[in-house]
Structure formats: C-alpha cells, structure tokens
Amino acid sequence: MQPTPTPTPTSLSLRSFLKTSSMLAAGGLLPASMLKAQSGKAGGPLMAYVGTFTSPLKDVLPTQVDLPPGNGRGIHLYQVDRDTGALTPSGIYELGTSPNCLTYNAEKTRLYSTNETDSVGADNEGSISAFSINQADGQLKLLNTVRSGGHGPTYVSMHPCGRFLLVANYFGGSVSVLPILPDGSLGEPTDVKVDAGKVGPTRARNAPPGSFAFSGHDRTHAHMIQADASGRFVIHVDLGLDQIFVWKFDDKKGLLTPNDPHSVTLPPGDGPRHFAFHPNGRWFYSIQEEGSNLVLFDYDAEKGQLAPRQTISSLPPGFAGSNFCSEIMVSRDGRFVYAGNRLHDSIAIFAIGKNGELSFVADEPTRGNYPRSFDFDPTGRFLYSCNQRGDNIAVFRVDKKTGLLKFTGHYTAVGNPSIIVFIDLAKAG
C-alpha cells in the first residue's frame, strides 16, 4: 500500500495529520523497498529531517516565564519528492527535549541534534545526541547523548575536519567543542568558553519605527557558531552582547583561543543572531534579530578578521512595527541572500552586487506564522520555511535567475518546526 499523500491544511487539521503520520510510521518506519521505489533514484531517497520544539523551557528560563509545551514530537522524518518538493512522512524519532538544531557529517551517515530543554549533570546542562542513519530508508538509531557544555544548546555545526562539533549554548551564554569518536558517537567537551561583557540595551538603535522587539538582552546569549571554510577560524555570535567573536581553532586538540582582534561590535541592542559566508569566502553576512538588519563584512581569511561595510534593513521600505529576524542564507550560486522575518512573517530577498553589497529585491510571505528558519533542498530549486508558530513547513520554488520565490501549494503539518536539513541517500556513504 502506498502512503497517503500529504493534504494541505484546508482539508486536514494538525491533529489528524499527526495521527495519520503516526499510522504511517507504525513500528517506526515505512518499508525501505517502498521508499526506494518512490524515490525514483537508485541508491536511496532524498530525506528531510525536521527538528522541533517538544517541551517548555522552564528548566533554563527564569521561573516567572511560563511557556506552553511545544507541539513537536522530536525529529520528524520525511521523504522528499525531487520533482515537486512535496514531503511525505516516513517516521518520527520521539524526543521530548526539543531537538531544535540538526547537522550531519560529510558522508551523510551520522546526524547530530541539540537538545535545548534537556537538563543533565550537576550543572543541569543541555545535551547533544548522535545518531546513525540507515542508508536504505533514512531511519535513525541513537548512538549516544552527552552534555553540551552549557544551558539551552540552540545551534550545532560540523567542523570542516569532521572530527569535532561546535555548539552554541544560548541560555548558558557559552560555546563548546565536542569530539566525534571513530564510530560517530560523541565524547565529552574538549573546550568550553563562556561569554562575558556588557549586555546591550533592550531596544535596538536600528530597529524599525514603532518597534517593541526585545528578546535577548537580559544576559549573554551565544546563538550560532561555525568555522570558516579553512577550519582555521571559528566564529560565534552573542546576541546579548551585540558582538561577533573570532577564535583560532586547534583541530588536533579541539581547543579555541582568541583571535586578534577577538571580536567586532554591532550597534547597541541590534542582537546578532545568525550569519552566512558567501561562496567566495571573502564576504560575510550577519543578520540582527532585534535591529532587523543585515550587515556585510569583508572577511580576511588569512587573519580571521571582519570589517563591516554595509548595513541594510531586512524589511521592505516604509515598514514600521515589531519584527524579529531569524535565518540568513546565501544561494549556492552566490547571487542572492535570503533573510527571515518573524512577525512580519516573510523571507526577504536581496541581490548581491559585484562588490558583495546587497540590494532589496522583494519579500515573500511565508504562508505561516513565525518562520524560525529555512533551507534549500540539495539542488537549490526549492526553499522550505519552518513556520514555528504556524505548525507547518511551506515549500517554495526558487527562480534562480531572479531569486524570487513562488509558493508551490505544498504544506506539511508539523508541530513547532525549528529546522529542516536534507540528506540525499543516493549520494551518501
């Protein structure tokens, strides 16, 4: 029996969709032979893995903050239709610890997740889990879980050498390095660095007129960490400090040492959240959560130094009101930058000029509330928006000539989606 196609929200509620998904995933998976037949490609299907919020942050937030449980159930697995971009459920790895960020190794045989609301050890740290990926059907098997080196891990990335994970602990205001063992499991942190400095103001200097956006200027908040292409330098942002830090990285011992200079500072209250390198390695784009803007930096790959050159709003001209920026990505051909706006609920599109500077092209509604992140499929033909509060993922076709997005009509109902990543099993191993 073939799986039931995923209906749009007009004909299926989230509750009934999740019930259908559970039936499809009875026993944990769809048959590998069915997945292969549907993929249309020898060697395995194209899989999508969606990390979700599954539980409140009561263990890491102040006691006066009362948040409802997340609607996700862990890591949700989907098979991707390579021609239409549609997603078909193929299982759920149940996790009640909010696996809100995912990454994988170069061979696409291992998947790693942050567990933001986990609470382990004497210091009640968050944790990171390692999984093996079944090469026939994409299903996950837990290898191990280790402490993350701080409260509330919200970002994890793979170092280019493939031997270490880099982790940003948002509520702990720290970053850490975890060794990857030969079998793909994780060891205890080899290094932990705790951010320190003066916390910025709750209102951003560059925020849109009438904005009441304030989120992370109560303390230090490490929000993203990633190495440059060479792996010699590691960069992380702290939203609360309005700073971007640069570290030298020892890929033998897994140690971070401050670069010179160690950091660059954004305008007070802007709140750097995520960043993305241009494929040429010379341009670096940072998105500010509360300032609702993008900053272009020139990046000196030899010295690991950043120099700001342009600031541009993430919002359309004339916008007034509150907005929280989220994700930023550069198209694979290096021609466009895409920026997520929450509350405005759009993805802004910018053309990249010959000198790296950005010009606003358009913005596309995300067809859902609060786009926390988005990602492209491996071909770059489709963009998937994780609409966190809308409990859905919306699929857009990318016009590679103009950069514009066109909604495909495909929705996938999933509770509190935070991130989506793609693994092509036809090319894995």
N, C-alpha and C positions, 0 to 999 in steps of 0.2 A: 504494500500500500504506500502510495506517495504521500509525503507530508502535506498537510493542509496549507495552502498559500496564506501569507500574512495579509489580512484585510486592513483597510485604513480605519482610523478611529471613527469614521462616520457609521461603520457597521459593526464595530466591536469595541467594547469597553476594555479598560486596562485589566480589570479583574478577570473578565472572561478570556482575554488574551493570555494572561499569565497562567490561567487554568489550562488552556489549550497547549501552551508551551510545556507545562509540566507533563501533560499526557504524551506529547511528542517525545519528551526526554525521559519517559518512564524507564527506570533502570539506569538512567544517567546519560544515555546516548542513543542516537539513531544509528542503524547499521552502517558500517564502513562501506559496504558494497553500494548502498543507496546513495551515500554521499558522493562516492566516486562517479556513479552513473549520472548524478545530477550536475556534477561539476563540469562535465563536458571536456575535461582535460585529463590526460593520462598522468598518473603520479599523485593525484590528490586534489582536493578542493581548495578554493580560496576561503579562508576562515576569518571571521571578525570576532574579537574578544572585547567585551564591554565591561569595564569596572563600574561599580555602583556604590551609592551610599546606602547602607543597610541598617544603621543604628545611630542613635543620637550621640553627640559629642560631649555628653555630661562628664565623662571621666577626664577630659582635657580642657574644657571650658570652665569659666567661673561658675560657681554654684547658682548664681542668680539667672543664668541663661537657661531657658527651658526650650529645647528644640524637640519636635516630634521625631519619631523613628523614620529612617529612610525607607523608601518603598522597594529598593532593590533587594536582591536575594544573594548577591555575591558576584561572581564573574559569569556573565551570560555569554553563551557561545552561539554564533550564527554562521550559516553558510551563505556566501555572497554570490549572487548571480552576476557573472562577469560582464554580461551584456546590458542588463537593466539597472544594476546596482542594488536590487532588492535583497533583503535579508530574510533568511528562513531559520527559525530556531533549531538548534541542534544540541541543546543541553544547558545545564546550569551547574557550575561548581559552587555549592552552597557555602557562603562565608558570612558570618554576622559581624564582621569587623571593618566594614566599609573599605573594600579594596578599590580605592579611588584613583590609583595611577598604576599603569602597567608598562612594562618594557620587555624586550626579548633579546636573545643572543643573535649573533650574525648568522649562525647556522639554522636559526628558527626551530631549534629543538627544545628550548627552555623558555618559560615565561616567568616573570617576576612581578609581584604585586606589593604595593604598600598596604598596610592595614592600619588606617588612620585612627580608628577608635579602639584598637587593641590596647591592653594595659598589662604589661609583663614586667617581671622582675621587681626588685626593691624600689626602683625609681619610677615604676609604672610607665615604662616606655611603650611606644608603639612598636610595631614589628614589620618585618618583610618576609614574604613567603616565596619559595622557589617551587616551580612545577616542571615536570617533564611533559612534552607534547607528543601525543600519539601521532605518528606520521601518516597513518591511514585515515583517521577520522577527526583529528584535531583535539580529542578529549584530553583533559588534564589529570595528572597524578601528582599529588603533593610529595615533594622531596623533603623539605624541612621548613621551619619558621624560626627566625632569630630576631633578637631585639634590634631596633632601628637606630639606637643612639640618641633618642630624644622623644618628646611627646609629639603625637599627631603627625606622622610622616605623610606628606602630601605630594611628594614628587620623587621619582626614581629614574635613573638613566644608566645606560651601559657605557663604561669607559671604552674607548676605541681598542684598547689592548685585549678586551674580552675577559680580563681576569678580576675585574672589580665592578661593583655597583656604587653609584653615587646617590646619596639620599639627602633630601631637604626635609627637616622636621619643623613644620610650620608652627605648632604650638610650643615647641621646645626652643625655637629660635636657634637651631643648630644644624650643622651639616655633618654627614658621616660617610665613611668609606667601608664597604663590606667586601671581603674576598669571596670569589667564586671558586669553589673546590672542583677538582677534576670531574666529578660526577654531576656537576651543575648545581649542587646544593651550596648553601651559604655558610661562611664562618662568622665568628664574632667580629665586630668592628675593629679595623686596624687603626682608625683615627676618627676622632670626633672634635669638631671645632664649634664653640659656642659664640654666637654673635654678641657684640657689645657696642654701645654707643648711645647717642642721644636720639630718643624717639621723636619722630616728626609730629607736626600738628594734625588734628583730626580732619581739618578741612584743607583740601589741596589748593595751592595757589593757582594752578592751571585748570581747575575744574570748570565745567560749563556754567553759565549764569544760572542762578537758582538751584544749584546742585546741593543736595543733602547727602551726598555719598561719603560715608566714612565707615571703615571696616577694620583695618588692621593697625591703627596707630595707638594701640594700648600698650604694646611691648614689641620686642623683636619678633620677626616672623620670616624665617627662611622659606622662600616659596618655590624656587626652582634651582636646580644645579645640573650642569652639563659641561663636558670637556669640549675644547675646540677640536678641529679635525686632526691635528697632530697628536693630541693627547698630552702634550707637554704642559698645558694650562687648563685649569678647571675654573669655571665661572659660576657664581651663585648670586642671587638677588635676595635682599632682605626688605620686605615691603614696609615694615615698621620704621626702619632706619633710613628709608629712601636712598639706599646705596646698592651698588653692584660691586661685588668683591671678585678679585682675581687671585688664584692660587697657582703656585708651581706644584706639579704632581710627580711623585716618585712611583713609577708603575712597577717597581720591583717590590717595594715595601708597602705600598698603598698609603702613603703619607702626603699630607698637604702642608705647604709652607707659604707664607705670604709673599706675593709678588711685590715688585717695587715699580710704581706705587701699588698699594694694596687694594684701593677702591676708587670709584668715581661716585659723585653725589648727584642725585636728581633734585629738582626743586622741592621745597618743603611740602610734605603731605601728598605728593603725587603717587607714591606707592608702587614701585616697580614690581611686576608680577611674573611675567614670562619674557623670553627672548628667543630670537631665531637668527642664525647665521645665513648670509647669502651663500649660494654655492661657490662663489669665488673666494670665500674665506676672508675677504677684506672689509665687508660691510656687515654690521651687527645691528639688529633692530630690537628695541626693548619696548614693551607695552606697559603702561602705568594704569593700575586698577582704579585709583580714585581721581587721578588727573585726566583720565580719558584721553590719553595721547600716546603717540609713538615717537620714539627718538631714534634717529640714525646715528650710529657711532662708526668712525673709522677704526678698524681693528688692526693693530700691528702684531702679526702672527709671530714674529721673531722675538718681540719683547713682552707679548701678552698685555698690551696696553690699549685702552679705549679712549677715544677722543670724540665728544659729541659734536654733531654738525648740523642737524635739522630736527625740529620738533613740529609735529603736525597732529591735529585733532583726529581722534578715531571716529568722530561723529560727523554727520552731514552739516554743511554750512547753515548757521542760524539756529541750531538745536539749543534748547535751554531746558534744564532739568537734571535729574539724577541719573547716573549711569555707572555701572561697574564693568570695566574691561576684563576680559578673560584670556583667551588664547591668541597667539600670533604665529603665523606660518608663512614661509616663502614658497612659492610654487617651484617645482623641480627644475623648470627651465630658467628660473631666476628673473622672470619678467614681472611678477606680481607679489604683493604682500596682502595677506588676509588677516583681519583683526576682529575679534569677537566683542560684542557689546551686550551686556546683560542689563535688563530693564528696558533699554531701547530695543533689545531682542533682535539684533541684526548682525550680519557679518559685513564689515566694511572692506572694500576692495581698492587697492592702491596700485598704480603703475609705478614701476621702478625705472628711473631715468638712467642715462648713460653714466652719471656720476653717483648713482645709488640713491639719489633723493627721490622722495615719494610725492605723487600727486593723486588726489582723490578721484576715483572713477565712479563709484556707485556704492550703494549698500543694499543688501538683500535680506528681507525678513526671514527669520529662522523657522517660521511656522511652528513655534513652540516657545515656551517661557524659559528664560534664563540659560542661554547657551554657555555652559561651563567650558566646553572645549569642542574641537572639531578636528577632523583628519581627512586626508585624501586616501583613496584606495591606491594600490601599488602602481596603477597606470596613470594616476593623476586625472582621470576622466570624471571621477565622482568625488564629491565632498559630503561628509557625514557630520551633521551637527548634533551634539549631545545636549538636548534641551532638558536640563536638570529638573526644573520645577514643572515642566510640561509632561514629564514621564514619557518622553518619546525621543527617537532619533529620526531626523528628517534627512532625506537624501537629495542632493542637488547634482545636476550635470554641469561640468566646468567647460566653458568655452575657452579653449587655450589661446585663441587669437586675441580676444577682448578681455579675458579674465572674468567675465560675468558668470553668474550662477543662475541656473534655471531649475526650479523645483520639479522633481520627477513625479510627484504624487505618491511616492513611497514613504510611509511612516512605519516605524517599528515601535510598538509599545514596550517600554522597559522602565521600571521604577528608578527614579533618580540617577540617570546615566551621568557618569563623570568623565569617562574617557573611552575611546574606541581605538584599537590597533588591529592591523591586518597582517596575517601570515599566509603566504601562498605555499601550500604544502606540495604543490607541483615543483617548486623550486627550493624546497627545504632540504636540510641534511648536508 
